[in-house]
Amino acid sequence: MSVDQNLSAFIWSVADLLRGDYKQSEYGKVILPFTVLRRFDCVMEPTRQDVWERDDAYPGDTPPALLKAAAGLPIYNTSRQSFRTIGSDPANVRGNLIDYVNGFSAEIAEILDRYAFHTQIERLDAAGLLYQVVQKFADPKLDLSLSKVSNHDMGYLFEELIRNFSELSNETAGEHFTPREVIELMVELLLAPDNDALTGTRKVIDILDPACGTGGMLAAAEEHIRKMNPEIRINLAGQEINAESYAICRSDMLMKGYDDNSAAIKFGNSFSDDQHTEYPFRYMLANPPFGVEWKKVEKAVKDEHNDLGHAGRFGAGLPRINDGSFLFLQHMMHKMRPTTADVGDDDLKGSRIAIVFNGSPLFTGGAGSGESEIRRWIIENDHLEAIVALPDQLFYNTGISTYFWIVTNNKAPENRGKVILLDARDQWTKIRKSLGEKRKEISKAQRAHISAVYRDAFSIAADPDHPDHARVKVFRNEDFGYQRITIDRPLRQRFEVSEESLTAVAEAKAVQSYDPDLRDELLTGLKTLIGTSETDRTKFREKLFAAYIENSVTVPPDKVEKAIMAAFSVTDPDGEVQKVKGKVVHDPDLRDFENVPLTEDIDEYFAREVLPHVPDAWIAETKDPKTKETLRAKIGYEIPFTRYFYTYTPPRPLEEIDADLKAIEAQIQTLLGQVTA
């Protein structure tokens, strides 16, 4: 991460002024908006006088377009204040600052509202800190620093500040931004097939990040593409739920010269308040928060799923409530451009998506579950191009392993019907100082290597002698599918009456609700059967009814009799096979499941793998809860990435282990001898 450490330390020193009046977790509420404000102040300085003159020359309210033209930026400020004058009069610093803030264009006013900046002005003024903070940010040293620092490095600075604030408040820093080298690799893989198509004149592309944070991914994608083609027109779009991250992203875009048309950064929840419905996107990328529940928007998501199906965003299925990762991917896939659309550039038809997931979306959820159905829909529609496994400890807020999913609706011909799995878990270097949970990074050379392997994946996978052959595997789509069959075996029971089973009868719910007088009569009569044991259900019932007659017991109703038989029954592998209306009853404790490859006949698999071990088993039929159709198998999809790349490591020879133990014992004896000497 390239951050001007002097600038960062200077801005961070404002915390010394706030200590005592603000909690540590609240420092960002002051420092971040003041940094943004001061950055704007420096950027607008060269054309400030031009804006004032244009404003004075126009009668009435000057149209914003004229003021932006005078500023040469998509922002402006008509106030005659600046950071040079705001604090010139300590008694009026509050009024001067408010006048300055009120002079901004509507875009900046909205950004400052997200910071609740007016509230902070009042709070600082009440604590007697406003003048000191203004003077700190008015320091002329910042004029030079904030004027010369690039927008790219300013993004690094904001990320560094946010990380510090997140650590102080024990928040999740990774929810706000992603390490830049991870973004660079992600963008390279996203654009890999389009390097040639992106060159040339009159190219226009749109990029969306629906969980954009501070805008790092959008910025990296833009920079990467502009290096390939400086003349290309890029429209950026993003949505962010965190107000401060949104404000930083939007202000960064404005400082880069993007207006609301070329960088549509929106505030709100992408699931319940989608603000990018106007057109599809060529490229989309995101690093949504891992394992975050979507309960707050559950109703909106379920309503769209139930009411619109595949006409909406979530038709493929709904994941567990405690992980919305697959909702983000479906949200993005809904915005893919059709491959048949006339987009003016045959080389850029369709869409490409890159998204960061943890391991959970690979395999969580059995056949028929929401996650499995989403995987099934993606893979059966041939949208999954590749999955790339990354090293662990790359992110600031978690040390777990992560994966890139590359999704498209316009695969290259050689990729159709196939999925690339690329193992890049060993492509990392150790960083000098840990940053939260981040202890590793992917170097530029390693990123280039991963990208090269990705581009040549098919030839590498087909060449056993290639040095990277072991890290690339290509599978058919159907290889990830399976048929989950339910294996049942008959319930075998014997029947016996004992003190314990009689107590179980007495405690049964149906018996407890039975008429008290008849219940006592029943239990008394059943005591005469203690010690009775029978393997035949019919014979046992005969003995049961004989006891009723002999002891003048009223024959109980069916529900009570069922409770009695259940209490007296004992599962026994040598017992009688139980039947109801002539149909064999399955033993729930012996029920098992088998995952049969999608490409194999389930009856052949059952005959080969199951019947030789349990000859009395059968494949149970179930009802589909939605269609009510009778099923012999449920279709599921999973991607057991680590299993595919597992390499067996034999244990060390016992002789070596024994030698090591003896050596350690000798060292211990030597140390004990030194202690007792």
SULJO-V212890 format. One record per residue. N is the residue number from 1. PHI is phi as a letter, one per 30 degrees, with the letter a starting at -180 (NA if undefined). PSI is psi in whole degrees, -180 to 180 (NA if undefined). D_LAST is the distance of its C-alpha to the last C-alpha in Angstrom with 2 decimals. Layout:
n->{N;N}
phi->{PHI;PHI}
psi->{PSI;PSI}
d_last->{D_LAST;D_LAST}
This chain:
n->{1;2;3;4;5;6;7;8;9;10;11;12;13;14;15;16;17;18;19;20;21;22;23;24;25;26;27;28;29;30;31;32;33;34;35;36;37;38;39;40;41;42;43;44;45;46;47;48;49;50;51;52;53;54;55;56;57;58;59;60;61;62;63;64;65;66;67;68;69;70;71;72;73;74;75;76;77;78;79;80;81;82;83;84;85;86;87;88;89;90;91;92;93;94;95;96;97;98;99;100;101;102;103;104;105;106;107;108;109;110;111;112;113;114;115;116;117;118;119;120;121;122;123;124;125;126;127;128;129;130;131;132;133;134;135;136;137;138;139;140;141;142;143;144;145;146;147;148;149;150;151;152;153;154;155;156;157;158;159;160;161;162;163;164;165;166;167;168;169;170;171;172;173;174;175;176;177;178;179;180;181;182;183;184;185;186;187;188;189;190;191;192;193;194;195;196;197;198;199;200;201;202;203;204;205;206;207;208;209;210;211;212;213;214;215;216;217;218;219;220;221;222;223;224;225;226;227;228;229;230;231;232;233;234;235;236;237;238;239;240;241;242;243;244;245;246;247;248;249;250;251;252;253;254;255;256;257;258;259;260;261;262;263;264;265;266;267;268;269;270;271;272;273;274;275;276;277;278;279;280;281;282;283;284;285;286;287;288;289;290;291;292;293;294;295;296;297;298;299;300;301;302;303;304;305;306;307;308;309;310;311;312;313;314;315;316;317;318;319;320;321;322;323;324;325;326;327;328;329;330;331;332;333;334;335;336;337;338;339;340;341;342;343;344;345;346;347;348;349;350;351;352;353;354;355;356;357;358;359;360;361;362;363;364;365;366;367;368;369;370;371;372;373;374;375;376;377;378;379;380;381;382;383;384;385;386;387;388;389;390;391;392;393;394;395;396;397;398;399;400;401;402;403;404;405;406;407;408;409;410;411;412;413;414;415;416;417;418;419;420;421;422;423;424;425;426;427;428;429;430;431;432;433;434;435;436;437;438;439;440;441;442;443;444;445;446;447;448;449;450;451;452;453;454;455;456;457;458;459;460;461;462;463;464;465;466;467;468;469;470;471;472;473;474;475;476;477;478;479;480;481;482;483;484;485;486;487;488;489;490;491;492;493;494;495;496;497;498;499;500;501;502;503;504;505;506;507;508;509;510;511;512;513;514;515;516;517;518;519;520;521;522;523;524;525;526;527;528;529;530;531;532;533;534;535;536;537;538;539;540;541;542;543;544;545;546;547;548;549;550;551;552;553;554;555;556;557;558;559;560;561;562;563;564;565;566;567;568;569;570;571;572;573;574;575;576;577;578;579;580;581;582;583;584;585;586;587;588;589;590;591;592;593;594;595;596;597;598;599;600;601;602;603;604;605;606;607;608;609;610;611;612;613;614;615;616;617;618;619;620;621;622;623;624;625;626;627;628;629;630;631;632;633;634;635;636;637;638;639;640;641;642;643;644;645;646;647;648;649;650;651;652;653;654;655;656;657;658;659;660;661;662;663;664;665;666;667;668;669;670;671;672;673;674;675;676;677}
phi->{NA;c;b;d;d;d;d;d;d;d;d;d;d;d;e;d;d;d;e;j;d;b;d;e;d;c;e;d;d;c;d;d;d;d;d;d;d;d;d;e;e;d;d;d;e;d;c;e;d;d;d;d;d;d;d;d;d;c;d;i;d;d;e;e;d;d;d;d;d;d;d;i;b;d;b;a;b;c;d;d;c;a;d;d;c;e;c;d;b;e;d;c;d;d;d;d;d;d;d;d;d;d;d;d;d;e;d;d;e;d;d;d;d;d;d;h;d;d;d;d;e;d;d;d;d;d;d;i;c;d;d;d;d;d;d;d;d;d;e;e;e;d;e;d;d;d;d;d;d;d;d;d;d;d;d;d;d;d;d;d;d;d;d;d;d;d;d;d;c;i;c;c;d;d;d;c;a;c;e;d;d;d;d;e;d;d;d;d;d;d;c;e;d;c;e;d;d;d;d;j;c;i;d;b;b;b;b;b;b;d;b;d;h;d;j;e;d;d;d;d;d;d;d;d;d;d;d;d;a;d;d;d;c;b;c;c;b;a;b;b;c;d;d;d;d;e;d;d;d;d;d;d;d;d;d;d;j;d;c;d;d;c;b;d;c;c;c;k;d;d;d;c;b;d;c;b;c;d;a;d;b;d;b;b;a;a;b;d;d;d;i;c;d;c;d;d;c;e;d;d;d;d;d;d;d;d;d;c;h;d;d;c;d;c;d;d;l;c;d;e;d;c;a;c;e;d;d;d;d;d;e;d;d;d;c;d;d;d;d;c;d;d;c;i;a;d;d;b;d;i;b;b;b;b;b;c;b;d;d;e;d;d;b;d;j;d;e;i;d;e;d;d;d;d;e;d;d;d;d;d;d;i;c;d;d;a;b;c;d;c;d;d;h;c;c;d;c;a;c;d;d;b;b;d;c;c;b;a;c;b;d;d;e;d;c;d;i;b;b;c;c;b;c;c;d;c;c;a;b;d;d;d;b;d;c;i;d;d;b;b;b;c;d;d;d;d;d;d;d;d;d;d;d;d;d;c;e;d;d;d;d;d;c;d;c;d;d;c;e;d;c;b;b;c;c;d;e;d;d;d;c;a;c;c;c;c;c;c;b;d;d;c;b;b;b;b;c;b;e;d;d;d;d;d;d;d;c;d;e;d;d;d;d;d;e;e;d;d;d;d;d;d;d;d;d;d;d;d;c;e;j;d;b;a;c;c;d;d;d;d;d;d;d;d;d;d;d;d;d;d;c;h;c;d;d;d;d;e;d;d;d;d;d;d;d;d;d;d;d;b;d;b;d;c;d;d;d;d;b;b;h;i;c;d;c;d;d;d;d;c;d;b;b;b;c;c;e;d;d;c;d;d;d;d;d;d;d;d;c;c;e;d;c;b;d;c;d;b;d;d;c;b;c;d;d;c;c;i;d;d;b;c;a;c;d;b;b;b;b;d;e;d;d;d;c;d;c;d;c;d;d;d;e;e;d;d;d;d;d;d;d;d;d;d;d;d;d;d;d;d;d;d;d;d;d;d;d}
psi->{124;99;136;98;-34;-43;-43;-45;-38;-48;-40;-26;-16;-27;-30;-32;-32;-20;129;-49;-22;145;157;-39;-12;-4;-40;-28;-23;-51;-43;-51;-34;-37;-45;-45;-43;-35;-46;-42;-43;-41;-37;-11;-46;-28;13;-46;-37;-40;-44;-43;-41;-39;-40;-31;-18;126;137;-156;123;129;136;-35;-38;-39;-39;-37;-40;-37;-23;20;164;10;161;170;122;-7;146;8;158;178;-13;-26;-22;-45;13;-25;99;-33;-23;19;-37;-48;-40;-41;-41;-40;-41;-46;-41;-15;-5;159;164;-35;-43;-36;-40;-38;-46;-31;-35;-27;-5;47;-36;-35;-41;-35;-48;-40;-43;-40;-42;-31;-1;24;-12;-46;-43;-42;-43;-44;-36;-47;-17;-4;128;-23;-33;-26;-48;-46;-50;-18;-37;-22;136;162;-35;-49;-27;-36;-41;-42;-46;-40;-40;-43;-45;-41;-42;-45;-39;-40;-39;-37;7;34;176;98;-36;-15;-16;-32;165;140;138;-35;-28;-42;-43;-46;-41;-44;-40;-41;-37;-41;-3;-48;-10;10;-43;-38;-23;-7;163;177;162;31;135;126;155;138;134;138;106;-1;62;-12;-129;6;12;-41;-43;-42;-44;-40;-44;-48;-41;-44;-39;-28;-33;-36;94;-20;-6;147;126;126;121;146;141;160;140;139;-22;123;-44;-41;-42;-45;-41;-44;-47;-42;-37;-42;-39;-39;-24;-6;4;137;-175;-19;-40;-15;87;87;119;154;135;176;123;-26;-46;-14;61;119;16;63;-1;-29;160;172;146;-45;139;143;151;152;79;153;139;136;31;131;158;30;-34;-28;19;-46;-47;-42;-46;-38;-43;-41;-47;-39;-37;-22;-134;-9;-19;-164;-25;34;-27;-30;171;131;179;152;-21;12;108;16;-48;-20;-40;-44;-43;-40;-43;-41;-28;-20;14;142;137;145;-15;-6;150;95;5;1;102;-29;-16;31;157;-166;159;140;138;129;145;127;158;-169;-19;-47;-13;-36;-13;138;123;-179;131;-13;168;-47;-44;-40;-33;-46;-42;-46;-43;-46;-43;-26;6;41;-19;112;-45;160;130;122;130;163;158;175;35;-25;158;-28;-3;147;5;164;147;165;142;131;125;118;139;157;17;67;153;151;-42;-15;-11;132;7;160;134;132;124;124;104;26;-19;5;80;160;152;134;155;-36;129;142;94;-124;-4;116;-5;158;161;116;167;-42;-39;-37;-42;-38;-46;-43;-40;-42;-39;-44;-35;26;-43;-42;-36;-43;-29;-7;98;-20;-6;138;-23;12;-39;-19;0;131;142;126;154;152;-44;-14;-22;-8;155;160;116;114;148;123;119;154;155;149;122;128;158;170;130;150;125;174;-41;-45;-30;-37;-39;-36;-47;-31;-6;142;-43;-36;-38;-34;1;155;127;-44;-44;-33;-47;-40;-42;-49;-37;-43;-36;-23;-28;-13;-4;129;-11;136;137;139;-15;122;-44;-45;-36;-41;-35;-44;-35;-47;-31;-38;-36;-46;-46;-31;15;44;132;129;123;160;170;-45;-32;-40;-39;-40;-38;-48;-38;-39;-33;-8;143;126;131;121;-19;6;-178;141;127;140;150;120;39;-3;132;135;135;153;112;-28;-18;0;136;170;148;137;111;130;143;-26;2;146;129;-31;-39;-42;-45;-44;-35;-41;-20;-55;-36;-24;-34;85;-20;7;162;163;120;149;140;167;133;123;-23;-52;-13;13;143;128;143;-11;149;137;132;160;137;160;86;73;-52;-31;-38;-30;14;132;122;128;112;148;158;148;145;-32;-41;-45;-43;-40;-41;-43;-41;-38;-41;-41;-41;-40;-40;-44;-40;-44;-40;-37;-37;-35;-41;-10;NA}
d_last->{55.48;57.54;57.81;58.90;55.74;57.49;60.31;57.99;55.95;59.19;60.61;57.33;57.33;60.20;57.61;56.69;60.24;60.14;56.87;57.64;61.15;60.11;57.25;55.07;56.58;60.02;59.53;61.04;64.27;64.95;63.26;64.52;68.23;68.24;66.73;69.39;72.08;71.04;70.90;74.46;75.48;74.36;75.89;79.22;79.46;81.52;84.31;84.11;87.34;89.14;88.33;89.64;92.84;93.46;92.92;95.32;97.95;98.24;100.36;98.68;95.40;94.32;93.60;89.88;90.75;92.31;89.34;86.89;89.13;89.03;85.25;84.84;82.25;82.38;81.47;83.10;83.18;86.44;84.95;85.46;81.90;78.82;75.32;76.82;79.17;77.56;75.39;77.90;79.08;76.18;78.64;79.96;76.89;77.05;80.74;80.32;77.46;79.42;82.46;80.40;78.92;82.38;83.78;81.82;83.38;83.17;80.33;78.02;79.15;78.07;74.64;74.08;75.21;72.37;70.00;71.93;72.12;74.83;72.60;69.82;72.36;73.37;69.79;68.74;71.89;71.30;67.75;69.07;67.13;69.94;70.93;67.35;66.69;70.05;69.38;65.99;67.62;70.60;68.43;70.26;67.04;67.45;70.97;69.69;66.60;68.41;71.44;69.70;67.14;68.42;69.02;66.38;63.72;65.01;64.16;60.58;60.54;61.77;59.19;56.40;57.76;58.15;54.59;53.31;55.55;54.56;50.84;51.54;53.63;51.46;54.47;54.69;55.20;55.98;59.09;60.58;59.92;58.55;56.52;59.06;57.71;58.02;61.60;62.39;61.35;63.21;66.36;66.14;66.00;68.74;71.06;70.07;73.35;75.52;74.61;78.01;79.95;78.73;80.25;83.88;86.15;87.13;83.97;83.19;80.15;78.77;75.07;73.76;70.37;70.77;67.35;67.51;65.08;65.40;67.34;64.71;65.85;69.49;68.79;66.77;69.45;72.15;70.39;69.68;73.30;74.76;72.83;74.62;78.00;78.59;82.08;81.08;81.83;78.94;79.36;76.15;75.79;72.96;72.30;69.44;68.71;66.40;68.65;66.50;65.73;69.45;70.42;68.16;69.43;73.04;72.77;71.06;73.94;76.51;74.92;75.08;78.81;78.97;81.43;81.56;83.43;81.06;77.83;78.43;75.24;75.70;73.88;73.35;71.92;72.83;73.17;75.46;77.09;77.46;79.07;79.49;82.18;84.78;83.92;81.42;78.84;78.12;74.40;72.05;68.33;65.92;62.35;62.94;60.13;58.01;58.26;60.50;62.85;66.61;67.55;69.35;71.83;71.88;75.53;76.81;74.93;75.94;79.53;79.74;78.18;80.57;83.70;83.58;81.47;81.26;83.82;81.07;77.56;75.61;77.77;75.11;73.03;70.74;66.94;64.73;65.19;61.61;61.94;65.01;64.00;66.81;69.32;68.76;69.33;72.49;73.69;73.37;74.93;77.92;78.59;78.69;81.85;83.97;84.15;87.92;88.46;90.35;87.73;89.41;86.66;86.29;82.88;81.43;82.81;80.58;77.25;73.58;70.70;66.98;64.75;61.00;59.65;56.31;55.84;57.65;61.25;60.46;60.12;60.17;62.99;64.35;67.81;70.52;68.25;69.12;66.46;67.42;71.10;70.48;68.58;71.41;74.07;72.36;71.71;74.99;76.91;75.07;73.68;70.00;69.61;65.84;62.42;59.69;56.05;54.14;50.44;48.59;47.47;50.75;52.07;51.14;51.21;49.77;47.36;49.25;51.11;54.76;57.88;61.16;64.21;67.20;70.41;73.99;77.46;78.48;76.16;76.76;78.65;75.68;73.53;76.00;74.77;71.25;68.03;65.45;61.74;59.61;55.81;54.61;51.25;49.39;51.63;49.54;47.58;44.84;46.03;44.09;43.99;44.35;47.59;47.13;46.46;47.77;45.13;47.35;50.75;53.23;54.08;57.66;57.16;55.71;58.64;61.04;59.36;59.53;63.16;64.08;62.56;64.46;67.74;67.37;65.79;68.42;68.36;64.55;64.37;66.91;65.10;62.04;61.25;61.12;57.61;58.04;59.54;56.53;56.74;60.43;62.14;65.77;66.91;70.31;70.97;71.38;67.94;66.47;68.81;68.36;70.33;68.49;69.96;69.40;68.81;69.96;69.88;71.99;71.02;70.79;70.84;71.48;72.57;71.35;71.78;68.91;67.92;65.66;68.36;70.94;68.74;68.56;72.37;72.64;70.32;72.10;73.80;77.21;77.10;75.99;79.06;81.36;83.93;82.00;84.47;84.58;80.77;80.31;82.98;81.23;77.76;79.26;81.12;78.08;76.10;78.33;76.85;73.20;71.99;74.42;73.06;75.13;74.53;78.01;78.64;82.38;81.93;79.38;81.82;84.52;82.39;81.65;85.34;86.19;83.82;85.62;88.97;87.82;86.24;88.97;86.57;88.16;87.19;84.85;85.55;84.00;81.11;80.04;80.45;78.23;75.50;75.87;75.69;72.66;70.81;71.69;70.91;67.67;66.67;66.53;66.41;68.82;71.05;74.49;75.00;76.20;79.33;81.30;84.97;84.33;81.57;78.06;75.51;72.21;68.85;67.17;63.71;64.39;65.85;64.17;64.85;65.04;65.39;67.93;68.36;71.46;72.98;72.81;75.22;73.58;75.40;74.29;70.69;70.93;72.39;69.74;66.53;67.17;69.75;67.99;65.12;67.16;70.79;72.05;71.00;73.44;73.51;74.27;76.84;76.22;78.45;78.05;77.83;80.02;82.62;82.47;82.64;81.19;78.18;76.33;73.65;72.40;71.96;68.69;67.10;63.48;61.66;58.25;57.16;53.49;54.54;56.94;54.26;51.41;49.72;47.78;44.26;42.98;39.47;36.79;36.71;34.41;32.87;31.71;30.31;28.49;27.01;25.81;24.18;22.35;21.17;19.92;18.15;16.38;15.37;14.09;12.00;10.53;9.95;8.47;5.92;5.26;5.66;3.81;0.00}
